[in-house]
Amino acid sequence: MRNLRPYQILLAGSSLVGFLAFVILLIFNLTGTELSLISMVIFPLIIGLVTYLIFYFFIRRFLTQRLNLLYRSIRKGKFNREEYKQFSMTADVMTTAEDDTVQWTNEKNDEILQLKEQAKFRREFLGNLAHELKTPVFSVQGYILTLLDGGLEDENVNRNFLERASKATDRMSSILDDLDQLMKYEVNAIQMEITDFDIKKLTEEIFEDAEVKAEKKHISMKFARDFDPIMVKGDRGKIGQVLTNLIINSISYGSENGETNVRFYIFNDIITVEVSDNGLGIDEAHLPRLFERFYRVEKSRNRNEGGSGLGLAIAKHIIESHGQTITVRSTPGVGSTFTFSIDKGKK
């Protein structure tokens, strides 16, 4: 019964009424009332047909009026006159309403799922932000309390603690600056200065800036081979920020006495850049979330090693703002490789 159409249900009901009328006439006939054979056949058919027509027209009118109201409420009243007339004259109103209700239900379920995912992401983001800021705030608070408790008068203590407090405030400032920058990227509020530049030369400059950090872990930074100058088209400062983040990460999370390699591949009008290391690597389960804000593979890892926790998220937005993509592949115990593409420039 649940899969029958309305007209089928009415037809079955009217047939049952006709059959009951036939049974009643048959009983009358058996009890002595003389009825012709034609009367016993035609009369039930007429009863069934009349029943069908009455139910069809009156119930159809009743249901159509109310389904129209229901349909308007589902569609938030977004009906024009022609759509309303077309719906009112639909031959199978129940089928139309049923199909549209299923579609509406699926749409709302998708919206609810998205809202749940957004709420989960928002909770994680706020929790991560609080965690990132808590460490430097507590550090500053501890240094200040120590100074107020008498350390201010001790020259060997006050300068050391003030310098530490300064580093903690610098970290907070870095987190907030990165967060502000990320928000601007998400609302397309940052203008790009697109020029042609040599990405190999830019990488060499970043190598020089990161040399001190690399030497502390005895990590060598080099090109995979001897490349000629490679011209690309993009925002030099922003692409430099991406390369800096990837190279610094490869040093921070690379193995002692390891190496950081940069490769370039030229394919038609696209330049592909790879930054790889031979560090600990990243488990495959973490790779889909690696570019999320504040996401860290190891929650216990020294947070000072990883910067603000927004670098990869910012890098992703920068590359996508250039109309390109950035990806990562990694094997635990072997190392990680970050790859992004950029348009080829003019020489």
N, C-alpha and C positions, 0 to 999 in steps of 0.2 A: 504493500500500500504506500510505503514511503516514496517509492520511485515512480508512482503513477502520476500522470498529468491531471490537472483539475477536470478537464472534459471527460477523461476516462473514468474518474471517480463518479462524476454525475451520470455518465452512461451506465455504469454498473449499478448505481443506486436506482435509477429509473427502471432499469431492467428488472431489478429485484421487486420494485413496486408493481410492475406489470405482471411478473410471475405470481406475486401474492394475489393480485386481482384475478388471475386465471384460476388459482387454487380455490379462491372463495367461490367463484362461479361454478367450478367443478363440484364443490361441496353442495351448493344449492341444487345442482342438477341431480346429484346422487340422493338428495333428501326428498326428491319428488317434484321439484320445480322444473318445469320443462323449459329448456333454453336451446336455441338453435346452435349448431356448430359454428356458424359464422359469428354469432354474438359472443361465443366463448373465446374466439380468436381475436376478433377486431376490437372488442371492448378493452381487454388488457393492453393491447398495443396503443390504443388511444390514451389510456390512463398513463402508461409509461412515457409516451411522447409528451403529453401535457406536463407531467412531472418534470421531465428533462428541461423543457422550455422555461417553465417557471423558475426552476433552480438556476438554470444557466443565465438567464437575463437579469434576474433580481440579485442573485448572489454575485454574479460578475460585476454588476454595477456597484454593489456594496463594497466588494473587495477592491475594485479599481480606484474608487474615490479615496479609500484609506491607504492603499499602496502608493498613490500619487503623493499623498502627504508624507508618508514614510520615505519615499524616494527623494523628495525635496529636502527633508531633514538630513538624510545621509549625504546628499550632495551640497549641503550647506546653502540650499536655496538658489544655487547657481543654475537657474532655468531661464531660458528665454521662451517667448510664446510659442514659437514653432516647435521647439523641443517638447514643450508641455503637450501640445496637440498631438505630436507624433507618438509620444508615450501613451497618451490617453486612448489613441486609436490602435495601439498595438494589439495584434490578434491574441498573442499569448502573453498576457500581462504577468502571470505568475512566473513564467520562465525568465522573462526579462528582469523582473525584480530579483529572482533567485540568483541569476548570473551576476548582476550588478552588486548584490549584497555580498556574494562570495569575493568579488574583486575588491570591494570596499574593505571587507574584513582582512584580506591579505595585505592591503595597503596599510591599514592601521597596525597590523601585527609587525610589519616591517618598520613602521615609524616607532613603535614601542621598543623594538629590538635596538634600533639606532639610539633612542633616548637612553636605554639602559647602558649601552656601550659608552655613550658620552658621559653618563653619570659616573660609570666606573673609571673612565679615563680622568675625569675631573677630580675624583677622590684620590686617585694615584698621584696625579700631578700636584695637588695641594699638599699631600703627605710628603712627596719627594722634595717640594720646595721648602717646606718647614724643616725637613731633615737637613737639607743643604745649608740653610741659614742658621740652624741651631748651633752647629759646631763653632763657627766663627763668633757668633753672638756670645756664647758661653765663654769662649776664650777671652774676648774683650772684657766681659763682665768680671772674670776671674782676675785678670791683670789689674783692672781698675780697683777692685776691692783690696788686692794685695798692696797696691800703692797707697790707698787711703788708710790701711792698717799700719802704716809706718814705713813701707818700702820707698815712699817718695823721698825721704830724707837720705836714703842710702844711694849714693851715686852709682855703685856697681849694680844695683837692682833696678833703679828707676829707668835708666836709659834702655837697659835690656828689655824690660817689660813694655816700655812704650814702643819699642821697635816691633815687638811681637804683636802688640795690639794694633799697630799700623798695618802689619801684614794681614791680620784678620779682617780689618776694615777694607783693605784692598780686595780681599777675596769676596766679601759681601758686595762691594762695588762692582766687581767683575761679574758676579752672578746676575745682579740687577741690570747691568749694561747689556749682557747677553740676552737676558729675558726680554728687555725692551726692544732689542734688535730683532729678536725672533718674532715678537708680536707685530712689528712693522712689516716683516716679510709676509706674515700670514694675512695681512690686510692690504698687501701690495702698496705699502706706503714708502718704500725705498726706491729711489730712482737709480737706474743703471747708467753708467757712463761707458758705453760700448766703444772700444777701440781695437786696433790690431796691435798685438804685442808678442814678444818672443817668450813662450812659456818655459823653454829650457833655461833662459837667463833668469826668469823669475824664480825657478826652482833652485838655481845656484845661490841666489840671494837668501832664500829661506834656509838652505844648508848652512850658510855662514851664520845666520842668526841663531840657529839651533845647535851650533857647534859645541858650545859650553855644556849644554844639557846632555848631548850625546857622549862627550868625553867622560862625564861622570860615570856612565854605565859602559864605557868602552865600546860604544856602538858606532860602526862606520856607516856613513851616508854616501851613497854613490848612485850613478846612473847604471842601468843594466848593460849599456854599451855606449860607445862614443856617438852621440847624436849631433847632427847638424842643427843650426837654429831652426826652431819650429814656430811658425807664426799662427796664432789663433785669434779669434774674434770674441771679445767679451769684456767684462768689467775687470780690469787688471787687479784692482784692490780687492774685489770680492773673491776672485779666483785665487789670489794670493792667500786670502783668509782660509779658503778650503784646503789648499795645499799645506799651509802651516798647521792646521788642525790635524790633518792626516799624518804628516811627518812627525809632529810632536807626539801624537798618540802611538805611533810605531816605536818611538823611543821610550815613552813612558811604560808601555806594556810589552816591550821587546825583551829578549833574553840578554843577560850580561854577556859581553863580548860578541853580540850579534851584529846584524846589519839591516839597514833600510835601503831598499832598492826602488828606483823610480824608472818606469818604462813609458815609452810613447809609441802608439800605433797609429798609422795614418791609413784611413779607409775612405776613399773618395773625398767628400767635403767635411768629414768628421775626424777629429783627433781624440783618441782614447788615451787616458792617463791612468797608470797603475802605480799605487804606492803599496809595497809589500814589506813584510818583516818575517823573521824566523823565530817569533816569540812563542808563547804558550798556545796561541790560537783560541778560538771561540767555539763553544758547542753549538751545533746546528739549531738547537731549540731556541737559542737567543737571537739568531740572525734576523728574523722578521721584525723584532722590536728594537734593533740596535740604533735606529735613527729617531727613536722617540725621545721626547724631552726628559732629561734626568735619568734615563734608563741606564743601569749599570749591570754588567754581566756578573760581577762579584760584589755583593752588598758590603762585604767586609773589607774590600780592597781600600787601600789608603786613598782617601778622597783628594788629597793634595796632588796625587799623581794624575788625576783625571780632569783637572780644571773645573769648570762650572757645571759640567754634565750636560751642557747645551750645545757643545761644539758640533757634534754630528747632525743634530737637528737643524742647526743653522746652515751647515754645509749642504744638507739636502735641499733646503729652501733656496739657497743661492744657485745651485745647479739647476733646479727646476725652474727658477726665474729666467735662466738662460735657455729654457726649452729643452733641457737635456736630462739625463738620469744619472744617479749614483747608486752603486751596488757594492756588496761585500760578499766574499767567499772566504771560508776559513776551515782549517783542519786542526783539531786539538793536537798539540805536540809538534806541529809543523809550522804554523804561522798563519797570518791573515793577509788578504789582499783587498784593498779598496780601489774601485774603478769608477771613473766618471768620464763623461764625454763632453766635448766642446766644439763649436764650429771652427773650421779651418779659416785662417785669416789670409790676407794678402801680403805678399812679400814686399 
